[in-house]
Amino acid sequence: MADLRAIYAGLGFTDVATILNSGNAVFGHDETTGPAPDAAILRKAVQDATGVDSETIVLPADRFRRIAEANPLRQGERDPRRLGVSFAAGPLDPAAADVPTGIEPEELVVTADAVYQWLPNGVLASPVPPGFWKRLGSTVTSRNDATVQKVIALLDARR
């Protein structure tokens, strides 16, 4: 992830840190010295530098924390590697999400900001059809709760 850190630093972002090879980055921004964090700019910079074209979502720290803390499926002794959070780039309409039925023991909750999943059999065994994700109306990026907590730890270290 050294490449990602260098790319973001080259755009003027400060104190850039990444989480392993997850594609998650935490960085500072000084509005007086560089462009505001913009997903399209970051995506293009990564593609230009690496040849990799990947969906990019930028979330302010407070919004990231709020979404993570609102997870209605984080309960008991659930394995954080099997608890998913899909962060949305734009607003989701929970009423129009058409949550699939018959997916037990998996659980899925759609809110205006995210999709939360309990994946007891793992993400690869999820019975949620790919069409569900396409009908959400916004790009999402999914992370397990273990990774989410690592991002929060990085954010907390910067306070």
N, C-alpha and C positions, 0 to 999 in steps of 0.2 A: 504494500500500500504506500510505499515511499513515492511512487509515481503520482498517486492521487494527492498526497500531501504537497508535493512540489507543484502540481498543476494549480491547486487552490491557492497556495502561497504566491504563485506567479500572477494570480488574478488580484492580489492585494489583500487577501484574507489573512488574518493573523492567528498565531497560536493554533495551527492546524494539527489535529490528531485524528487518527483512524482507529477503527476497531478491527483487529486481525485482518482477514481478507473478506470482510462482510460488505464492503462498499459504503459503510457508514463513516461519515466524517463529522467532526465537531470543529467549529472554527469561530473566530471573532471577526468583527467587521467594524471598521471606522468609516462612517459615512463621508467624512471629509477627504479621505484618501483613495477611495475606490468605488466601484459600482456596488449597488445593493445586491445581495445574494439573489440570483435569478436562476431558476432551474434550466431554462433554455441555454443561458450562457455557460453554465457549468457543464451541461451535457455536451455542448459543442466543443468546449475546451478539452474535455476528456477524449472525445472522439478524435479531435485533431491530433492530440498527443499520443494516443494509443491505438487508434483504429477501432476501438470498441464503442459501439453506439448502445447506450443503456438508458432506459427511462430514469429520470432524475426528479426527485422531490426535495424541496427545501422547506423545512419546518423550523420556525423560531423555537428556541429552547422552552419557553413557557407553554407553547402549544404541544410540543412533544411530551413534556411532563404531564400535562393535563390529560392527554389521550392515554398515556401509559397508566396513570393513576386511576383512570375511570374504568379500567378493565373489569367487567362484571363477572368474568369467569375465573379470576384469580381467587381461589378459595382452597382452604385446607392444604393438603400436602401435594398438590399437583406439580408435576415435573415441569419446570419452566421451559424446558426444551420442547415440550409438546403443547405449549400454550402459545398461540399465534396472535399477532397483532398486525393487521394490514392497514397501514397509514394511508389516508386518501390525500391526493393533491388538491382536490376541490371538494365541495360539499356532496355528501351522499344523501339520498332520499330513502330512509329506512322503510317507509310505507311501500315504495315501489321496488324494493330490492328483490322480492320474490324468493325468499329464503327457502331452499329445498327442504322437503320433508323426507322422512325415512333415512336419515343419515346417522342415526344413533349407532354407537355411543358418542359420536362426535356431537359437539354443540357449536352453534354459530349465532352470533348476535351482531346486528348491523346498527350503527349509530350514524349521526350526521358526519362524524369525523373519521370513523374507522370500522373495520370488521374484526371482531374478536372470535377466535376459534380455540376450542379445546380439541386436540387431535390425539386421543389416547393411543391410536394405532399408527401414528406418525403421519407426516404430510404426504408421503408417497401413497399411502393407503386411503387417503381422504376420498369419500364418495361424492363430494361436492363437484358438480359438473363444471367444466371450464366456461361454459356459457354464462354461469352465474356471475363470474368475475367480469365478463364483458358487458353485462347489462347494468353494472353499477353506475355507469355514467361518469366515472372519474378514474384516472390512473391510481393504482394502489401499489405500495411496496410492502412486502410481508417480512416480518422478523419474528423470531421466537422470543419469548419473554426473557430468556437468559441474555440474549444480545441487547434487548431493550434496557435491561438493568445495567449492562455495561456502559451503554450510552449515557444513561442517567448518572452513573458514577463519574464519568468524564465531565458531564455538565456541572455536577456538584463540586468537583475539584476546582472549577473555574470561578466559583462564587467568591 
